Amino acid sequence: MDDDQSRQQQDWLNSRQNRLPSFTEVLSRRTRPPVDLFMFYLFLQREGAEDILDFWLDVQQHENLCRAYFKDVRKSGRTIKDDWPQYWEYARRRGSIYGTVVGLQPAAMKRSTTSTGEMPNDQEKFAHGGDEKRSGQRSTTPGVDKEHISSASPPTAVNSPDFDPPRSTTPFSLSGRTPTLFNLKRASRAPTVIPRSAAITRMDLITSAERIFFRYLSPSGTVNSPENHEIYLPPALRIHTFPLSSTQEPKSQSDLNMMAHIPDMFHAQKEYCFRAMEQDAFPRFLRSKAFGNLTPVSALARLVVGLIVLWIGLAAAFALIFLDVQPKSKRFFLFIPFTFAILFLISHQYELDPILVFLGQSESTPFRTLTIREPYVKKLLLGRAIWVTTLVAICVVALTLIFWAVPGHRL
């Protein structure tokens, strides 16, 4: 199995020798730094929008949990139709993303943007980021699928418009949140991992769905918990109430019918968040990490230092001119402050430090680096680093020759 996984990983790497990774490949952990999933999480965290990715990952975990439940049922020798007739009827009529697992006909299956079969399981989720320091860890759970609920659940259970406070207008303009430009420590949520010490039950699925609702879909301020961070969803996908409880097994027919929606409940929201990240955040992430290797804070620090060093270099240059210091060749030493100043200023402009690139490093958080391992990204950054180095050299030579050629005149 390990040899097969290694061979598959190598095939994926070979296929990306001359292209950037897709968003699906990043989510499925097929990519390497600096364009891997953990770097994407840090990128969203700087923008104050990591809840979107947390939501998607937890929905993926919820779907994996449901899939594991269906597999456990089939391994026990029972059919889904006999074990959970309400869900079987719901899936047969409206379709389900678990069609191959529960034994539905192909016509009753739904397609997902990213195949769950290609995604890591619960225990692997964010395992690669475990060595990074993250304070105040909090658990995450998937968000809720409003489209399926609005079309299949009783109107009294969901979509009640009675309480709908002002909300954000896009997934990346979260109300009450600001981008963490200086990476201020705030509580970041670690994924919830449900142990497999026993067979998964339908109450486990309800528990997962309940956590999702109160963590991501319940409007901010309505739940007295620091875990509550509502994400933006368009009105057609929102859920206002969650009628089931993880502490009480459903008994009534309406509750049993509602429970049948749990496995597919979050899929529409998951697809919406996937498209939002793919079309909005992911292109900016690639521009940031595939064409640069600095964080915004580090680039800003280089701008400040570059301007200070440039002021020092210009002050020294004018002093040599107006003091008419001899021999004139001493002015060639001006290349030292000019080199540092121009290097810092151009590094800020391109958000790329050529020295770090030549050392094979890219920043993950301000002034902390990791090794560049993605082949095509390494090639792109190396080409841009050569261009930046050439530009720095041209500017430094031009400035130095200009101040060397100016005649001295003692005031």
Secondary structure, DSSP 8 states (H G I E B T S, - for coil): -HHHHHHHHHHHHHHTTTS---HHHHHTT---TTSSHHHHHHHHHHTT-HHHHHHHHHHHHHHHHHHHHHHHHHHTT--HHHH-HHHHHHHHHH-BTTHHHHT--GGGB---SS-GGGS--GGGTTGGGTTS--SS-EEE-----HHHHHHHS-TTTS--TT------SSTTS-TT----TT------EEE-----SS---HHHHHHHHHHHIIIIIS-TTSS-STT-------GGG-------BTTB---SHHHHHHHTTTTTTTHHHHHHHHHHIIIIIHHHHHHHHHS----HHHHHHHHHHHHHHHHHHHHHHHHHHHTT-SSGGGGGGGHHHHHHHHHHHHHHHHT--HHHHHTTEEEEETTEEEE---HHHHHHHHHHHHHHHHHHHHHHHHHHHHHHHS-----
